[in-house]
């Protein structure tokens, strides 16, 4: 995590997402801008949050740890998502892990400085109620997805969310590279079943296996597999 001292950039992000509209007074004096590099955690399960974060550029995945030592994917956060609203309201440590899957910028508001003020801000509390109600709806959809959708659909959605653009032999390509053991845990499946599903996608000529990554060779068919999962797995304010 790196603090970015650029007031002009902060103002651009605040205006782009109308963040000041969520508060009764100007919140700019209390804001900071942080850059999280790919793989960084905005917060980890059990940690106390010192800031309320607005994800203004980038993507993150949200996952929880289970008592059996495994992890499970909850949803993805896109630009325009708020992190820490549940913890702010409950005054408790983070109940999930928030990890960025590409370099991401967050507008941060110090809770130590403004918690008392925000709790008395009717406009902000109305925004928080809307945010929490939408999170509840998405959590319900996400739970249904994890229970009812086949692995190939959930995997397709995950690949689309985490794939990166690069150049291979001077040609632009979308590639997917993950620790497959960890991915199997996140998707609630066995390592063997994950390998079978990836092999099936390769056999169907949707993916192509390379030494250390998978190349997407039929983006449209991959999107079709993930089509119904988008609203349930993505979060935004």
MIDOSE-1310 file (N, C-alpha, C; in nm, 2 decimals, decimal comma, always signed):
residues 237
xxxx	+0,08/-0,12/+0,00/+0,00/+0,00/+0,00/+0,09/+0,12/+0,00; +0,05/+0,22/-0,08/+0,13/+0,34/-0,09/+0,04/+0,46/-0,09; +0,07/+0,56/-0,01/-0,01/+0,68/+0,00/+0,03/+0,77/-0,12; -0,07/+0,82/-0,19/-0,04/+0,91/-0,31/-0,08/+1,05/-0,27
xxxx	+0,02/+1,14/-0,27/-0,01/+1,28/-0,23/-0,03/+1,36/-0,35; -0,15/+1,35/-0,40/-0,19/+1,42/-0,53/-0,33/+1,47/-0,51; -0,35/+1,60/-0,46/-0,48/+1,65/-0,43/-0,57/+1,66/-0,56; -0,50/+1,69/-0,67/-0,57/+1,70/-0,80/-0,64/+1,57/-0,84
xxxx	-0,56/+1,46/-0,82/-0,61/+1,33/-0,86/-0,72/+1,29/-0,76; -0,71/+1,32/-0,63/-0,81/+1,29/-0,53/-0,94/+1,36/-0,57; -0,93/+1,49/-0,61/-1,05/+1,56/-0,65/-1,12/+1,50/-0,78; -1,03/+1,46/-0,87/-1,09/+1,40/-0,99/-1,17/+1,27/-0,96
xxxx	-1,12/+1,19/-0,87/-1,19/+1,07/-0,83/-1,32/+1,10/-0,75; -1,31/+1,20/-0,66/-1,43/+1,23/-0,59/-1,54/+1,29/-0,68; -1,50/+1,36/-0,78/-1,60/+1,42/-0,87/-1,65/+1,31/-0,96; -1,57/+1,22/-1,01/-1,61/+1,11/-1,10/-1,71/+1,03/-1,04
xxxx	-1,70/+0,99/-0,91/-1,80/+0,90/-0,84/-1,89/+0,98/-0,75; -1,89/+1,11/-0,76/-1,98/+1,19/-0,68/-1,98/+1,16/-0,53; -1,86/+1,13/-0,48/-1,85/+1,08/-0,34/-1,89/+1,19/-0,24; -1,87/+1,32/-0,27/-1,92/+1,42/-0,18/-2,07/+1,42/-0,16
xxxx	-2,14/+1,37/-0,26/-2,29/+1,37/-0,26/-2,34/+1,27/-0,15; -2,25/+1,19/-0,10/-2,30/+1,09/+0,01/-2,29/+1,15/+0,14; -2,24/+1,28/+0,16/-2,22/+1,34/+0,29/-2,29/+1,48/+0,29; -2,33/+1,52/+0,41/-2,39/+1,65/+0,43/-2,29/+1,77/+0,41
xxxx	-2,17/+1,74/+0,45/-2,06/+1,84/+0,44/-1,95/+1,80/+0,35; -1,86/+1,89/+0,32/-1,75/+1,86/+0,23/-1,66/+1,76/+0,30; -1,64/+1,64/+0,24/-1,55/+1,54/+0,31/-1,41/+1,54/+0,26; -1,38/+1,63/+0,16/-1,25/+1,63/+0,10/-1,13/+1,65/+0,20
xxxx	-1,15/+1,74/+0,30/-1,04/+1,76/+0,39/-1,00/+1,63/+0,47; -1,09/+1,53/+0,47/-1,06/+1,41/+0,55/-1,02/+1,29/+0,46; -1,00/+1,31/+0,33/-0,97/+1,20/+0,24/-0,82/+1,19/+0,21; -0,78/+1,07/+0,18/-0,65/+1,03/+0,14/-0,66/+0,94/+0,02
xxxx	-0,56/+0,93/-0,06/-0,56/+0,84/-0,17/-0,45/+0,73/-0,16; -0,49/+0,61/-0,17/-0,39/+0,50/-0,16/-0,39/+0,41/-0,28; -0,26/+0,37/-0,32/-0,25/+0,28/-0,43/-0,21/+0,14/-0,37; -0,29/+0,04/-0,41/-0,27/-0,10/-0,37/-0,22/-0,17/-0,50
xxxx	-0,10/-0,24/-0,48/-0,05/-0,31/-0,59/-0,12/-0,45/-0,60; -0,12/-0,50/-0,72/-0,19/-0,63/-0,75/-0,14/-0,74/-0,64; -0,24/-0,80/-0,58/-0,21/-0,90/-0,47/-0,21/-0,84/-0,33; -0,21/-0,71/-0,32/-0,22/-0,65/-0,18/-0,36/-0,67/-0,13
xxxx	-0,36/-0,67/+0,00/-0,49/-0,68/+0,08/-0,53/-0,54/+0,12; -0,65/-0,49/+0,09/-0,70/-0,37/+0,15/-0,72/-0,39/+0,30; -0,77/-0,51/+0,33/-0,78/-0,55/+0,47/-0,80/-0,70/+0,48; -0,76/-0,75/+0,59/-0,77/-0,90/+0,62/-0,87/-0,93/+0,72
xxxx	-0,93/-1,05/+0,71/-1,03/-1,09/+0,81/-0,97/-1,09/+0,95; -1,04/-1,02/+1,04/-1,00/-1,01/+1,18/-0,93/-0,88/+1,21; -0,89/-0,81/+1,11/-0,82/-0,68/+1,13/-0,92/-0,57/+1,16; -0,88/-0,47/+1,24/-0,96/-0,35/+1,27/-0,94/-0,25/+1,15
xxxx	-1,04/-0,20/+1,10/-1,03/-0,11/+0,99/-1,01/+0,03/+1,04; -0,91/+0,10/+0,99/-0,88/+0,24/+1,03/-0,94/+0,34/+0,93; -0,98/+0,29/+0,81/-1,04/+0,37/+0,71/-1,16/+0,31/+0,65; -1,25/+0,40/+0,59/-1,35/+0,36/+0,51/-1,30/+0,38/+0,36
xxxx	-1,31/+0,28/+0,28/-1,24/+0,29/+0,15/-1,35/+0,30/+0,04; -1,32/+0,38/-0,06/-1,40/+0,38/-0,19/-1,30/+0,34/-0,30; -1,33/+0,22/-0,36/-1,25/+0,17/-0,47/-1,28/+0,25/-0,59; -1,19/+0,33/-0,64/-1,22/+0,43/-0,75/-1,15/+0,39/-0,88
xxxx	-1,06/+0,29/-0,87/-0,99/+0,24/-0,99/-0,94/+0,10/-0,96; -0,97/+0,00/-1,04/-0,92/-0,13/-1,02/-1,03/-0,23/-0,99; -0,98/-0,35/-0,94/-1,07/-0,46/-0,90/-1,02/-0,53/-0,78; -1,11/-0,59/-0,70/-1,07/-0,67/-0,59/-1,16/-0,79/-0,57
xxxx	-1,11/-0,89/-0,51/-1,20/-1,01/-0,48/-1,21/-1,01/-0,33; -1,33/-1,06/-0,29/-1,37/-1,07/-0,15/-1,38/-1,22/-0,12; -1,31/-1,27/-0,01/-1,32/-1,41/+0,02/-1,32/-1,42/+0,17; -1,37/-1,53/+0,22/-1,37/-1,56/+0,37/-1,31/-1,69/+0,40
xxxx	-1,25/-1,70/+0,52/-1,19/-1,82/+0,57/-1,29/-1,91/+0,64; -1,29/-2,04/+0,62/-1,38/-2,13/+0,69/-1,31/-2,20/+0,81; -1,39/-2,25/+0,90/-1,33/-2,32/+1,01/-1,25/-2,44/+0,98; -1,27/-2,50/+0,86/-1,20/-2,62/+0,82/-1,06/-2,58/+0,75
xxxx	-1,03/-2,45/+0,75/-0,91/-2,41/+0,69/-0,91/-2,37/+0,55; -1,03/-2,39/+0,48/-1,05/-2,35/+0,34/-1,10/-2,21/+0,33; -1,10/-2,16/+0,21/-1,15/-2,03/+0,18/-1,26/-2,04/+0,08; -1,35/-1,94/+0,07/-1,45/-1,94/-0,03/-1,47/-1,80/-0,08
xxxx	-1,49/-1,79/-0,21/-1,51/-1,66/-0,28/-1,65/-1,61/-0,26; -1,66/-1,48/-0,22/-1,79/-1,42/-0,19/-1,83/-1,34/-0,31; -1,75/-1,25/-0,36/-1,78/-1,17/-0,48/-1,66/-1,09/-0,52; -1,68/-1,02/-0,63/-1,57/-0,93/-0,68/-1,62/-0,78/-0,66
xxxx	-1,52/-0,69/-0,64/-1,55/-0,55/-0,63/-1,49/-0,48/-0,75; -1,57/-0,40/-0,82/-1,53/-0,32/-0,93/-1,51/-0,18/-0,89; -1,45/-0,10/-0,98/-1,44/+0,05/-0,95/-1,58/+0,10/-0,91; -1,59/+0,18/-0,80/-1,71/+0,23/-0,76/-1,77/+0,15/-0,64
xxxx	-1,69/+0,08/-0,57/-1,73/+0,00/-0,45/-1,68/+0,05/-0,32; -1,76/+0,03/-0,22/-1,72/+0,08/-0,09/-1,68/-0,04/+0,00; -1,57/-0,02/+0,07/-1,51/-0,13/+0,16/-1,51/-0,08/+0,30; -1,57/-0,15/+0,39/-1,56/-0,12/+0,53/-1,70/-0,07/+0,58
xxxx	-1,80/-0,07/+0,50/-1,93/-0,02/+0,55/-1,99/-0,11/+0,66; -1,98/-0,24/+0,64/-2,03/-0,33/+0,74/-1,96/-0,31/+0,87; -1,82/-0,31/+0,86/-1,74/-0,29/+0,98/-1,76/-0,16/+1,05; -1,79/-0,05/+0,97/-1,82/+0,08/+1,03/-1,94/+0,08/+1,11
xxxx	-2,05/+0,01/+1,06/-2,17/+0,01/+1,13/-2,17/-0,08/+1,25; -2,10/-0,19/+1,25/-2,09/-0,29/+1,36/-1,98/-0,26/+1,46; -1,89/-0,17/+1,42/-1,77/-0,14/+1,51/-1,70/-0,27/+1,54; -1,68/-0,35/+1,44/-1,61/-0,48/+1,46/-1,50/-0,49/+1,36
xxxx	-1,41/-0,58/+1,38/-1,30/-0,61/+1,28/-1,36/-0,66/+1,15; -1,28/-0,66/+1,04/-1,32/-0,70/+0,91/-1,37/-0,85/+0,92; -1,48/-0,88/+0,85/-1,52/-1,02/+0,86/-1,49/-1,10/+0,73; -1,42/-1,03/+0,63/-1,38/-1,09/+0,51/-1,24/-1,04/+0,47
xxxx	-1,18/-1,10/+0,37/-1,05/-1,05/+0,31/-1,08/-0,98/+0,18; -1,02/-0,86/+0,17/-1,04/-0,79/+0,04/-0,90/-0,77/-0,02; -0,88/-0,84/-0,13/-0,76/-0,85/-0,20/-0,77/-0,79/-0,35; -0,69/-0,69/-0,38/-0,70/-0,64/-0,52/-0,64/-0,74/-0,62
xxxx	-0,70/-0,75/-0,73/-0,65/-0,84/-0,84/-0,59/-0,77/-0,95; -0,57/-0,64/-0,94/-0,49/-0,56/-1,03/-0,46/-0,43/-0,95; -0,36/-0,35/-1,00/-0,32/-0,23/-0,93/-0,45/-0,14/-0,91; -0,47/-0,10/-0,79/-0,60/-0,03/-0,76/-0,58/+0,09/-0,67
xxxx	-0,67/+0,19/-0,70/-0,67/+0,32/-0,62/-0,79/+0,32/-0,53; -0,77/+0,36/-0,40/-0,88/+0,38/-0,31/-0,88/+0,52/-0,25; -0,99/+0,58/-0,25/-1,01/+0,70/-0,16/-1,04/+0,65/-0,02; -0,96/+0,70/+0,07/-0,98/+0,65/+0,21/-1,02/+0,77/+0,30
xxxx	-1,11/+0,74/+0,39/-1,16/+0,84/+0,49/-1,12/+0,78/+0,63; -1,04/+0,86/+0,71/-1,00/+0,81/+0,84/-1,12/+0,80/+0,93; -1,15/+0,68/+0,98/-1,26/+0,66/+1,07/-1,23/+0,72/+1,21; -1,11/+0,73/+1,25/-1,07/+0,79/+1,38/-1,11/+0,94/+1,38
xxxx	-1,09/+1,00/+1,27/-1,12/+1,15/+1,26/-1,26/+1,18/+1,24; -1,34/+1,09/+1,18/-1,47/+1,14/+1,14/-1,59/+1,04/+1,18; -1,56/+0,94/+1,26/-1,66/+0,84/+1,30/-1,78/+0,91/+1,37; -1,75/+0,99/+1,47/-1,85/+1,06/+1,54/-1,94/+1,15/+1,46
xxxx	-1,87/+1,22/+1,37/-1,94/+1,31/+1,28/-2,03/+1,24/+1,18; -1,98/+1,13/+1,12/-2,05/+1,05/+1,03/-2,18/+0,98/+1,09; -2,17/+0,94/+1,21/-2,28/+0,87/+1,27/-2,40/+0,97/+1,29; -2,37/+1,10/+1,29/-2,48/+1,20/+1,30/-2,52/+1,26/+1,17
xxxx	-2,46/+1,21/+1,06/-2,48/+1,26/+0,93/-2,60/+1,18/+0,86; -2,72/+1,23/+0,86/-2,83/+1,16/+0,81/-2,81/+1,12/+0,67; -2,76/+1,21/+0,58/-2,74/+1,18/+0,44/-2,65/+1,06/+0,42; -2,54/+1,06/+0,50/-2,44/+0,95/+0,49/-2,50/+0,82/+0,54
xxxx	-2,58/+0,82/+0,65/-2,64/+0,70/+0,70/-2,74/+0,65/+0,61; -2,81/+0,73/+0,53/-2,90/+0,68/+0,43/-2,83/+0,61/+0,32; -2,71/+0,67/+0,28/-2,63/+0,60/+0,18/-2,58/+0,47/+0,23; -2,54/+0,46/+0,36/-2,49/+0,34/+0,41/-2,60/+0,23/+0,42
xxxx	-2,72/+0,27/+0,45/-2,84/+0,18/+0,45/-2,86/+0,12/+0,31; -2,85/+0,20/+0,21/-2,87/+0,16/+0,07/-2,75/+0,06/+0,03; -2,63/+0,10/+0,07/-2,52/+0,01/+0,04/-2,53/-0,12/+0,11; -2,57/-0,13/+0,23/-2,58/-0,25/+0,30/-2,70/-0,34/+0,25
xxxx	-2,81/-0,28/+0,21/-2,92/-0,35/+0,16/-2,88/-0,42/+0,03; -2,80/-0,34/-0,06/-2,76/-0,40/-0,19/-2,66/-0,51/-0,16; -2,57/-0,50/-0,06/-2,48/-0,60/-0,03/-2,56/-0,73/+0,01; -2,66/-0,71/+0,09/-2,74/-0,83/+0,13/-2,80/-0,90/+0,01
xxxx	-2,85/-0,82/-0,08/-2,91/-0,88/-0,20/-2,81/-0,96/-0,28; -2,69/-0,90/-0,30/-2,58/-0,96/-0,37/-2,53/-1,09/-0,30; -2,52/-1,08/-0,17/-2,48/-1,20/-0,09/-2,57/-1,31/-0,11; -2,70/-1,28/-0,11/-2,80/-1,39/-0,14/-2,78/-1,45/-0,28
xxxx	-2,76/-1,36/-0,38/-2,74/-1,41/-0,51/-2,61/-1,49/-0,52; -2,50/-1,44/-0,45/-2,37/-1,51/-0,45/-2,39/-1,65/-0,39; -2,46/-1,66/-0,28/-2,48/-1,79/-0,21/-2,55/-1,89/-0,31; -2,65/-1,84/-0,38/-2,72/-1,92/-0,47/-2,63/-1,97/-0,59
xxxx	-2,55/-1,88/-0,63/-2,45/-1,91/-0,74/-2,36/-2,02/-0,69; -2,30/-2,01/-0,57/-2,21/-2,11/-0,52/-2,28/-2,24/-0,50; -2,40/-2,24/-0,47/-2,48/-2,37/-0,45/-2,53/-2,43/-0,57; -2,57/-2,35/-0,67/-2,65/-2,41/-0,78/-2,58/-2,41/-0,92
xxxx	-2,48/-2,32/-0,94/-2,42/-2,32/-1,07/-2,31/-2,42/-1,08; -2,29/-2,48/-1,19/-2,18/-2,57/-1,22/-2,05/-2,50/-1,21; -1,94/-2,57/-1,18/-1,81/-2,51/-1,17/-1,77/-2,44/-1,30; -1,80/-2,49/-1,42/-1,76/-2,43/-1,54/-1,81/-2,28/-1,55
xxxx	-1,93/-2,26/-1,50/-1,99/-2,12/-1,50/-1,92/-2,03/-1,40; -1,89/-2,08/-1,28/-1,83/-2,00/-1,18/-1,68/-1,97/-1,22; -1,62/-2,08/-1,28/-1,48/-2,06/-1,32/-1,47/-1,96/-1,44; -1,56/-1,96/-1,53/-1,56/-1,87/-1,64/-1,57/-1,72/-1,59
xxxx	-1,66/-1,70/-1,49/-1,68/-1,57/-1,43/-1,55/-1,53/-1,36; -1,48/-1,62/-1,29/-1,36/-1,59/-1,22/-1,25/-1,55/-1,32; -1,24/-1,63/-1,43/-1,14/-1,60/-1,53/-1,16/-1,46/-1,59; -1,28/-1,43/-1,63/-1,31/-1,30/-1,69/-1,27/-1,19/-1,59
xxxx	-1,29/-1,21/-1,46/-1,26/-1,10/-1,36/-1,11/-1,08/-1,34; -1,04/-1,19/-1,35/-0,89/-1,18/-1,32/-0,80/-1,19/-1,44; -0,85/-1,21/-1,55/-0,76/-1,22/-1,67/-0,69/-1,08/-1,70; -0,57/-1,09/-1,75/-0,50/-0,97/-1,78/-0,46/-0,96/-1,93
xxxx	-0,45/-0,84/-1,98/-0,41/-0,82/-2,12/-0,26/-0,81/-2,13; -0,20/-0,88/-2,23/-0,06/-0,87/-2,25/-0,03/-0,89/-2,40; +0,10/-0,89/-2,43/+0,13/-0,92/-2,57/+0,22/-1,05/-2,58; +0,18/-1,13/-2,67/+0,25/-1,26/-2,70/+0,28/-1,26/-2,85
xxxx	+0,41/-1,27/-2,88/+0,46/-1,26/-3,02/+0,40/-1,14/-3,09; +0,40/-1,03/-3,02/+0,36/-0,90/-3,07/+0,21/-0,89/-3,10; +0,14/-0,99/-3,05/-0,01/-0,99/-3,07/-0,08/-0,98/-2,93; -0,18/-0,89/-2,92/-0,24/-0,88/-2,79/-0,32/-1,00/-2,75
xxxx	-0,32/-1,04/-2,62/-0,39/-1,16/-2,58/-0,43/-1,14/-2,44; -0,54/-1,21/-2,40/-0,59/-1,22/-2,26/-0,55/-1,35/-2,20; -0,48/-1,34/-2,09/-0,43/-1,46/-2,02/-0,48/-1,47/-1,88; -0,48/-1,59/-1,83/-0,53/-1,62/-1,69/-0,42/-1,71/-1,62
xxxx	-0,38/-1,66/-1,51/-0,27/-1,73/-1,43/-0,30/-1,72/-1,29; -0,32/-1,84/-1,22/-0,36/-1,84/-1,08/-0,29/-1,96/-1,01; -0,28/-1,96/-0,88/-0,24/-2,08/-0,81/-0,37/-2,17/-0,80; -0,36/-2,28/-0,87/-0,48/-2,36/-0,89/-0,53/-2,43/-0,76
xxxx	-0,44/-2,46/-0,67/-0,48/-2,51/-0,54/-0,56/-2,41/-0,46; -0,52/-2,29/-0,46/-0,59/-2,18/-0,39/-0,72/-2,15/-0,46; -0,72/-2,16/-0,60/-0,84/-2,13/-0,67/-0,95/-2,24/-0,65; -0,91/-2,36/-0,64/-1,00/-2,47/-0,61/-1,07/-2,44/-0,47
xxxx	-0,99/-2,40/-0,37/-1,05/-2,37/-0,25/-1,15/-2,25/-0,26; -1,11/-2,15/-0,33/-1,20/-2,03/-0,34/-1,33/-2,07/-0,41; -1,33/-2,16/-0,51/-1,45/-2,19/-0,58/-1,52/-2,31/-0,52; -1,47/-2,36/-0,40/-1,54/-2,46/-0,33/-1,54/-2,60/-0,41
xxxx	-1,43/-2,63/-0,47/-1,43/-2,76/-0,54/-1,29/-2,83/-0,51; -1,28/-2,95/-0,57/-1,15/-3,02/-0,55/-1,05/-2,98/-0,66; -0,93/-2,99/-0,63/-0,82/-2,96/-0,73/-0,84/-3,05/-0,85; -0,88/-3,17/-0,84/-0,89/-3,26/-0,95/-1,01/-3,22/-1,04
xxxx	-1,12/-3,18/-0,98/-1,24/-3,13/-1,05/-1,20/-3,00/-1,13; -1,13/-2,92/-1,06/-1,09/-2,79/-1,13/-1,00/-2,82/-1,25; -0,91/-2,91/-1,24/-0,82/-2,95/-1,36/-0,91/-3,01/-1,47; -1,01/-3,09/-1,43/-1,09/-3,15/-1,54/-1,17/-3,04/-1,61
xxxx	-1,22/-2,94/-1,53/-1,30/-2,84/-1,60/-1,21/-2,75/-1,69; -1,09/-2,72/-1,64/-1,00/-2,64/-1,73/-0,96/-2,72/-1,85; -0,94/-2,85/-1,84/-0,91/-2,93/-1,95/-1,03/-2,93/-2,05; -1,15/-2,94/-2,00/-1,27/-2,93/-2,08/-1,28/-2,80/-2,16
xxxx	-1,25/-2,69/-2,09/-1,25/-2,56/-2,16/-1,14/-2,55/-2,27; -1,03/-2,62/-2,24/-0,93/-2,62/-2,35/-0,97/-2,71/-2,46; -1,03/-2,82/-2,43/-1,08/-2,91/-2,54/-1,19/-2,85/-2,62; -1,27/-2,76/-2,56/-1,37/-2,69/-2,63/-1,32/-2,57/-2,71
xxxx	-1,19/-2,55/-2,70/-1,12/-2,44/-2,76/-1,17/-2,30/-2,72; -1,19/-2,29/-2,59/-1,22/-2,17/-2,52/-1,10/-2,11/-2,46; -1,02/-2,20/-2,40/-0,89/-2,17/-2,34/-0,78/-2,25/-2,42; -0,66/-2,20/-2,40/-0,54/-2,28/-2,45/-0,44/-2,28/-2,34
xxxx	-0,39/-2,40/-2,31/-0,30/-2,42/-2,20/-0,16/-2,39/-2,25; -0,09/-2,30/-2,17/+0,05/-2,27/-2,20/+0,13/-2,32/-2,08; +0,26/-2,30/-2,07/+0,35/-2,35/-1,97/+0,30/-2,30/-1,83; +0,28/-2,17/-1,81/+0,25/-2,11/-1,68/+0,12/-2,04/-1,68
xxxx	+0,04/-2,05/-1,78/-0,08/-1,97/-1,79/-0,18/-2,03/-1,89; -0,30/-1,98/-1,89/-0,40/-2,02/-1,99/-0,43/-1,90/-2,07; -0,44/-1,92/-2,20/-0,47/-1,81/-2,30/-0,62/-1,82/-2,34; -0,69/-1,71/-2,33/-0,83/-1,71/-2,37/-0,83/-1,70/-2,52
xxxx	-0,89/-1,80/-2,59/-0,90/-1,79/-2,74/-1,04/-1,78/-2,79; -1,14/-1,79/-2,71/-1,28/-1,76/-2,75/-1,35/-1,68/-2,64; -1,33/-1,55/-2,64/-1,38/-1,46/-2,53/-1,53/-1,46/-2,53; -1,60/-1,47/-2,65/-1,74/-1,46/-2,65/-1,80/-1,58/-2,58
xxxx	-1,75/-1,70/-2,61/-1,80/-1,82/-2,55/-1,78/-1,82/-2,40; -1,66/-1,77/-2,35/-1,64/-1,76/-2,21/-1,74/-1,67/-2,14; -1,77/-1,56/-2,21/-1,86/-1,46/-2,16/-2,00/-1,53/-2,15; -2,04/-1,61/-2,25/-2,17/-1,67/-2,24/-2,18/-1,77/-2,12
xxxx	-2,07/-1,84/-2,09/-2,07/-1,93/-1,98/-2,09/-1,85/-1,85; -2,04/-1,73/-1,84/-2,05/-1,65/-1,72/-2,16/-1,55/-1,72; -2,24/-1,55/-1,82/-2,34/-1,44/-1,84/-2,43/-1,42/-1,73; -2,49/-1,52/-1,67/-2,59/-1,51/-1,57/-2,53/-1,48/-1,43
xxxx	-2,40/-1,48/-1,42/-2,34/-1,47/-1,28/-2,30/-1,33/-1,25; -2,29/-1,24/-1,35/-2,24/-1,11/-1,33/-2,30/-1,03/-1,22; -2,43/-1,01/-1,21/-2,49/-0,93/-1,11/-2,48/-0,99/-0,97; -2,46/-1,12/-0,96/-2,45/-1,18/-0,83/-2,31/-1,17/-0,77
xxxx	-2,21/-1,15/-0,86/-2,07/-1,16/-0,81/-2,00/-1,02/-0,81; -2,06/-0,92/-0,87/-2,00/-0,79/-0,87/-2,07/-0,69/-0,78; -1,98/-0,61/-0,72/-2,03/-0,51/-0,62/-1,99/-0,37/-0,66; -2,09/-0,28/-0,65/-2,06/-0,14/-0,68/-2,16/-0,05/-0,61
x	-2,12/+0,07/-0,58/-2,22/+0,17/-0,52/-2,28/+0,25/-0,62
